[in-house]
Amino acid sequence: MPTYAAPPAEKALANHHILHQFYGPVPTAPRRSPMRELVSTLLSHRTTHADEELAYDRMLEAFGDWEGVLHAPLDGLIHAIRTTRWPATQAPRIQDVLARIKAETGGQFTLDFLADWPTERAMQWLTAMPGIGLKTASLVLLFNFRKPVCPSMPTCTG
C-alpha cells in the first residue's frame, strides 16, 4: 500500500482530480427537490431504497401534495407508507415536520431558504424537528445545497 507524504487536504484534492478525470464532473443539480430529499430520507430509515420509493409514491398518489399529506387521516397515511419500517411512527412525524415547515415559511412547503443560511444554522433548524437527526439533515444540506457537511452512512442497508 502506498504511503503519502502530502497533507490530507492535498491528498484529497489529488484524489478529487483523479476521480474527476476518470468519471467526469459531479453534476451540480440536486438529484431531488429539497422537500423530496427530506421526506424520502425520513421514509428510508431502516428501509430498502425500493420500499422507500414505493412508500413515497403511494403517499403522494393517495394525498396529492404536501398539503394533502399534512391533512391526511393518520390511518390512511400509515397505510400509504406501509412498506417502510415503523409506518405508525413515521406518519405522524412526517405530518409534524410538514406542519412546522408550513408554519415557519409563511404557508409554503419549501426548504429553499436553507441555501442562504449558514450551515450551522440550517443544521440546527432541521435537527430541531422530530425524526430528523444529523444524517437526514446532512443529506438534505449536502445533496440540495452543497453545504460542507459529511453525512454518516450505514455500512449495511437491507
C-alpha positions as CSV (number, residue, x, y, z in Angstrom):
1,M,0.0,0.0,0.0
2,P,1.5,3.4,-1.0
3,T,2.2,6.0,1.6
4,Y,1.6,9.7,1.1
5,A,3.8,12.4,2.4
6,A,1.3,15.2,1.4
7,P,-1.0,16.8,3.9
8,P,-4.6,15.5,4.0
9,A,-6.1,18.4,2.1
10,E,-3.5,18.0,-0.7
11,K,-4.3,14.3,-0.9
12,A,-8.0,14.9,-1.0
13,L,-7.5,17.4,-3.9
14,A,-5.3,14.9,-5.8
15,N,-7.9,12.2,-5.4
16,H,-10.6,14.5,-6.5
17,H,-8.6,15.3,-9.6
18,I,-8.1,11.6,-10.4
19,L,-11.8,10.8,-9.9
20,H,-12.8,13.9,-11.9
21,Q,-10.6,12.7,-14.8
22,F,-12.0,9.2,-14.7
23,Y,-15.7,9.8,-14.0
24,G,-16.2,13.4,-15.2
25,P,-17.5,16.3,-13.3
26,V,-20.0,15.8,-10.5
27,P,-23.5,17.0,-11.5
28,T,-24.3,20.3,-9.9
29,A,-28.1,19.9,-10.0
30,P,-29.6,18.1,-7.0
31,R,-31.0,14.6,-7.6
32,R,-34.3,15.5,-5.9
33,S,-36.1,18.6,-4.6
34,P,-35.2,19.5,-1.0
35,M,-38.7,18.5,0.3
36,R,-38.5,15.2,-1.5
37,E,-35.0,14.6,-0.1
38,L,-36.2,15.3,3.4
39,V,-39.3,13.2,3.3
40,S,-37.6,10.4,1.3
41,T,-34.8,10.2,3.8
42,L,-37.3,10.1,6.7
43,L,-39.0,7.2,5.0
44,S,-35.7,5.4,4.3
45,H,-34.8,4.8,8.0
46,R,-34.1,1.1,8.2
47,T,-35.9,0.6,4.9
48,T,-34.7,-0.6,1.4
49,H,-34.5,2.0,-1.3
50,A,-37.2,0.2,-3.3
51,D,-39.6,0.2,-0.3
52,E,-38.9,3.9,0.5
53,E,-39.6,4.8,-3.2
54,L,-42.8,2.8,-3.2
55,A,-43.9,4.4,0.1
56,Y,-43.2,7.9,-1.2
57,D,-45.0,7.3,-4.5
58,R,-48.0,5.8,-2.7
59,M,-48.2,8.6,-0.3
60,L,-48.3,11.3,-3.0
61,E,-50.7,9.2,-5.2
62,A,-53.1,8.9,-2.2
63,F,-52.9,12.5,-1.0
64,G,-51.7,14.6,-4.0
65,D,-49.3,17.0,-2.5
66,W,-47.7,18.1,0.8
67,E,-50.9,19.9,1.9
68,G,-52.8,16.6,1.3
69,V,-50.2,14.6,3.3
70,L,-50.3,17.1,6.1
71,H,-54.1,16.8,6.5
72,A,-54.4,13.1,5.6
73,P,-56.1,10.8,8.0
74,L,-53.4,9.2,10.1
75,D,-54.6,5.7,9.3
76,G,-54.6,6.5,5.6
77,L,-51.1,7.9,5.7
78,I,-49.8,4.9,7.7
79,H,-51.4,2.6,5.1
80,A,-49.8,4.6,2.2
81,I,-46.3,4.3,3.7
82,R,-46.7,0.7,4.9
83,T,-43.6,-0.6,3.0
84,T,-41.3,1.4,5.4
85,R,-40.2,0.3,8.8
86,W,-42.4,1.7,11.6
87,P,-45.0,3.5,9.5
88,A,-47.1,4.2,12.6
89,T,-44.1,6.2,13.9
90,Q,-43.1,7.8,10.6
91,A,-46.6,9.0,9.5
92,P,-47.2,11.4,12.4
93,R,-43.5,12.6,12.2
94,I,-43.9,13.5,8.6
95,Q,-47.1,15.4,9.3
96,D,-45.4,17.2,12.2
97,V,-42.4,18.1,10.0
98,L,-44.7,19.4,7.3
99,A,-46.7,21.4,9.8
100,R,-43.6,23.0,11.1
101,I,-42.2,23.8,7.7
102,K,-45.5,25.4,6.6
103,A,-45.8,27.4,9.8
104,E,-42.2,28.7,9.7
105,T,-42.2,29.6,6.0
106,G,-45.5,31.5,5.8
107,G,-47.5,28.7,4.4
108,Q,-45.0,27.3,1.9
109,F,-43.7,23.7,1.7
110,T,-40.2,24.7,0.8
111,L,-36.7,24.4,2.2
112,D,-35.1,26.7,-0.4
113,F,-34.4,29.3,2.2
114,L,-31.7,27.0,3.7
115,A,-29.5,27.8,0.7
116,D,-28.9,31.2,2.1
117,W,-28.4,30.2,5.7
118,P,-25.0,29.3,7.3
119,T,-24.6,25.6,7.5
120,E,-24.7,25.5,11.3
121,R,-28.0,27.4,11.5
122,A,-29.6,25.2,8.8
123,M,-28.4,22.1,10.6
124,Q,-29.8,23.3,13.9
125,W,-33.1,24.2,12.3
126,L,-33.5,20.8,10.6
127,T,-32.4,18.7,13.6
128,A,-34.9,20.5,15.9
129,M,-37.7,18.6,14.1
130,P,-38.8,15.2,15.2
131,G,-37.1,12.3,13.5
132,I,-34.5,14.5,11.8
133,G,-31.1,13.7,13.0
134,L,-27.6,14.5,11.7
135,K,-27.7,12.0,8.9
136,T,-31.0,13.3,7.4
137,A,-30.1,16.9,7.9
138,S,-26.7,16.4,6.4
139,L,-28.1,14.6,3.3
140,V,-30.5,17.4,2.6
141,L,-27.9,20.1,3.1
142,L,-25.2,18.3,1.1
143,F,-27.2,17.0,-1.8
144,N,-29.5,20.0,-2.3
145,F,-27.5,23.0,-1.1
146,R,-23.9,21.8,-1.4
147,K,-23.2,22.7,2.2
148,P,-19.9,21.4,3.6
149,V,-21.2,18.5,5.7
150,C,-20.3,14.8,5.7
151,P,-23.2,12.6,6.4
152,S,-22.5,9.4,8.3
153,M,-23.7,6.5,6.3
154,P,-24.7,3.0,7.4
155,T,-22.4,0.2,6.4
156,C,-25.3,-2.2,5.8
157,T,-28.7,-1.3,4.4
158,G,-31.3,-4.1,3.9
